[in-house]
Amino acid sequence: MSNSKFYYQFDNNALEVIQSSSIDQIVASHPILKPVVSAGESIQSDAYVVGGWVRDLFLNRTSKDVDIVTSQSGIELAKKTAEILGSTQVNIFKSFGTAMIKDHAIEYEFVGARKESYSHNSRKPEVKPGTIEEDQERRDFTINTLSICLSGPNQGKLLDPFNGIEDLKNGILKTPLDPITTYSDDPLRMMRAIRFASQFNFSIDKESFQAITSQKERIKIVSKERIVVELEKIMLSPQPSIGFNLLEKTGLLKILIPELTALKGVSEEDGQSHKENFYHTLEVVDNISKSTDNVWLRYAALFHDIGKAPTKRFNKKVGFSFHGHEAVGAKMITKIFTRLKLPLDAKLKFVKKMVYLSSRPIALVDENVSDSGVRRLLFDAGDDMDDLMILCDADITSKNPMRVRKYRQNFVRVRKKMKEVEERDQIANFQPPVSGEEIMQAFHLKPCREIGVIKTQIKEAILEGEIKNDKKEALELMLKLGVEMGLKI
């Protein structure tokens, strides 16, 4: 099978080097392994580099995490490696039998080979010392079981007991043991399978896919924090729709984010229908991923239409409508973030803001739109105006080239209009030209409701174009408003 569609090409040269070279030649090609080789030989301990670093070596990806396994003491091997590196810092986790060293940008993690058994109600295994073969068996996918022996009887050899090399070449995600047991034991592996498929554009093995579907309810025992780590990696993959399609097809998405699966399907009444909003959403996420690595802007794209399911209405005259879906969708974001334990801070505020404003620039396309509409959008978007326009561009998913061209020309006109208004009125990052203190001094007031009323009316007058965004005109309006309210100067 050709792997031209994959995001990473299998590196046959790297495989040939590992298969045909001595440990000295391997170390010469990959010097970050040298201190571990020296440490293993020094204390007569076997050592294997295993998992992601080996997988990424054959995919020609750079990996800064080096996982080392030994059938002896991982902590002792780590201490010796640190001594050779000249590192004084060894982070030891005795209860897990692991240790970590950070050398510049590289992180080495050391662990004793282990075998695992699970109880039904937890993804935390009971761990016992094991052989390197048992350690490979416990791993999630065959492509992550690959290991290279750095010291010991098999020094310099590539260990591939589950045919991981062929699965890497063919872009297949397959579990080393029975997939139902693998996913039931640790349900987070279901998210990892989908994440790897999305990151690499790999396929999930048929039996593995069926196992995920059958075990989907087991995801409920996994902490939301661990789920979100995988979800974020899916969001940051080159084409996130791959991951979200798989989440939907396996039934996991309905458990995790039912607001998205509620968008699926097309309703038809009296011969009228609406577009398929779920797959449109995935197109928007893919589109925006070509323009930004900002995961929160990608989340805004993912959630920009979630208000359409609860606001869908049908009227014979106008057909289907989704009136106010942006405001409804923005309110739904807090519930989703809370449930998934996403941050309830400025990031939440940003996503809500993007969803709420997502249709506003489109309303400015009309050539007769007033400057006040432009000023209000500039005011509401503030620093995030550029991000909002990126989202609006991504929202163009028509398959009609003429229509796409028309939409893009419209947005060029909108941007020009916004630039003209901003240069004249300076609304972005709006600061009131008259402060509350100045109002208090002018009318000899203490803090009170009237101050807020005057400030609001000055802001509204500026946005409506009744006065310029100018200190002098604002002060004149302040005095006028105060007198009308019966305040004494």
HELIX and SHEET records of a PDB file:
HELIX    1   1 ASN A   12  SER A   20  1                                   9    
HELIX    2   2 ILE A   23  SER A   29  1                                   7    
HELIX    3   3 PRO A   31  LEU A   33  5                                   3    
HELIX    4   4 LYS A   34  SER A   42  1                                   9    
HELIX    5   5 GLY A   52  PHE A   58  1                                   7    
HELIX    6   6 GLY A   74  LEU A   85  1                                  12    
HELIX    7   7 ILE A  132  GLU A  137  1                                   6    
HELIX    8   8 THR A  142  ASN A  144  5                                   3    
HELIX    9   9 GLY A  164  ASN A  170  1                                   7    
HELIX   10  10 PRO A  179  ASP A  185  1                                   7    
HELIX   11  11 LEU A  188  PHE A  200  1                                  13    
HELIX   12  12 LYS A  206  GLN A  215  1                                  10    
HELIX   13  13 LYS A  216  ILE A  221  5                                   6    
HELIX   14  14 LYS A  224  MET A  235  1                                  12    
HELIX   15  15 PRO A  240  THR A  250  1                                  11    
HELIX   16  16 LEU A  252  LEU A  256  1                                   5    
HELIX   17  17 PRO A  258  THR A  261  1                                   4    
HELIX   18  18 ASN A  277  SER A  289  1                                  13    
HELIX   19  19 VAL A  295  PHE A  303  1                                   9    
HELIX   20  20 LYS A  308  THR A  311  1                                   4    
HELIX   21  21 HIS A  325  LEU A  340  1                                  16    
HELIX   22  22 ALA A  346  LEU A  357  1                                  12    
HELIX   23  23 ARG A  360  ALA A  363  1                                   4    
HELIX   24  24 ASP A  371  ALA A  381  1                                  11    
HELIX   25  25 GLY A  382  ASP A  384  5                                   3    
HELIX   26  26 MET A  385  ALA A  394  1                                  10    
HELIX   27  27 PRO A  401  ASP A  425  1                                  25    
HELIX   28  28 GLY A  436  PHE A  443  1                                   8    
HELIX   29  29 ARG A  449  LEU A  463  1                                  15    
HELIX   30  30 LYS A  471  GLU A  484  1                                  14    
SHEET    1   A 7 ASN A  91  PHE A  93  0                                        
SHEET    2   A 7 THR A  98  ASP A 103 -1                                        
SHEET    3   A 7 ILE A 106  GLY A 112 -1                                        
SHEET    4   A 7 ASP A  65  THR A  70  1                                        
SHEET    5   A 7 ALA A  47  VAL A  50 -1                                        
SHEET    6   A 7 SER A 147  SER A 151 -1                                        
SHEET    7   A 7 LEU A 158  LEU A 159 -1                                        
SHEET    1   B 2 ARG A 114  SER A 117  0                                        
SHEET    2   B 2 GLU A 126  PRO A 129 -1                                        
SHEET    1   C 2 ILE A 172  LEU A 173  0                                        
SHEET    2   C 2 SER A 203  ILE A 204  1                                        
SHEET    1   D 2 GLU A 268  GLU A 269  0                                        
SHEET    2   D 2 GLN A 272  SER A 273 -1                                        
SHEET    1   E 2 ARG A 313  ASN A 315  0                                        
SHEET    2   E 2 GLY A 319  SER A 321 -1                                        
END                                                                             
